[in-house]
Amino acid sequence: MESNVEIRRLLDVMPASGRMMTKIVLKPEQAKVIDASFPFPWDRERPISINFDLWRRLTKPQRDMLLLRTVSWLTGVKWFKPDIYQGVAVAGLLGAFVESAQADVVGIAVAGGLTTLAALRIWRTNRSQETELNADQAAIRVAQRRGYSEAEAAQHLLSAVEAVAKIEGRSGLDFTELIRSQNLRAIAGLSSVSVQENFDK
């Protein structure tokens, strides 16, 4: 597999939002097949690093689904969306500025504390199991626009999750991967138990 050809192919598979926000980077030294760091608000680009020596051991559908899933997770992280925690964070920041102008130490501490708590909540929400499941669902929706059926996309992503664990030499799947796998089995019609339903209630 020629890396430049594969990168061009992967860019075609990506949704337009993924091409604008993410960048594929070759990282032959990394132990993971594909990796992406948690994106912060100040990150202009969201790099996806791939070890192509390991990547080529996956099937084409598995590679498609892994990439779409990573792109969906990266583009799904929202630091600025209108909800209560973003409102508290903004209010806290504004309050800290006002209180610092008035040299009110207690006011600065309270406003800073509010901002920190709200930012921590936003961080946890973006790293939750629900967010992981939502990224799988988003990847499957994009895959359906690329010619896969919902069940096929779920099966390929499920097999990719399992294959990556073996390629990386891990003894098994971690807790989040086990939850994702169970949900993907339900989407693929291989199980009647869906984890996603519990989050949607």
Secondary structure, DSSP 8 states (H G I E B T S, - for coil): --HHHHHHHHHHHS-HHHHHHEEEEE-TT-SSSEE-----TT-S-EEEEE-HHHHTTS-HHHHHHHHHHHHHHHHH--SS-SSHHHHHHHHHHHHHHHHHHTT-HHHHHHHHHHHHHHHHHHHHHHTSHHHHHHHHHHHHHHHHTTT--HHHHHHHHHHHHHHHHHHTT-SS--HHHHHHHHHHHHHTTS-S--SHHHHH-
